[in-house]
Amino acid sequence: MTKKLVLVDGSSYLYRAYHAMPDLTTSSGETTGAIYGVINMLRRQMKEHPSDYLVVVFDAPGKTFRDDLYPDYKANRPPMPDDLRSQIEPTHDVIQAMGIPLLSVAAVEADDVIGTLSTTATAMAIDTDIMSGDKDFAQLVGKRVRLIDSMKGETYDTAGIKVRFGVEPEQIVDYLTLVGDAVDRVWSSG
């Protein structure tokens, strides 16, 4: 029987929960909306997408190797709000208390960690579901890898990527290069 790995883009979940949840606070005024939202999203995801293996991957604090290669990388992205930043460590603590493995690699984006893990799983004949709304993951979709945007309730296999973007998964890098991505400071010249 084929094993299944679920890779959760924890950084994406955190931002989505922060923007989706009302301003929840503790009695002492500590903001908790993102924590509550992430935990609810994880519980729902585990119920709807059971797996043999599950890892939640977060961006590590600080710069990444991409910042060294291109100093303007993600320069258009606004800084993280302080009330979101204060919820990162408690979110990590709750996830670990739930017994869910959490991974964060210094100087490496969560996207790159997820890409490495999904590629390794494919080489080991393990099916992988990537839980994220990040279109960059479309390039990883293949026979053993699906992209699931749980917020939109959409699952993308190879055919789904072709329908959504009009190109095959292995063409996504070229597609994104042509259309540009203002968040990552990549623009089309046309």
PyMOL commands that set and color helices and strands:
alter all, ss='L'
color gray80, all
select helices_A, chain A and resi 10-20+33-48+65-69+82-85+88-97+110-123+135-140+158-165+169-179
alter helices_A, ss='H'
color red, helices_A
select strands_A, chain A and resi 4-9+53-57+102-103+127-131+145-149+154-156
alter strands_A, ss='S'
color yellow, strands_A
deselect
rebuild
show_as cartoon
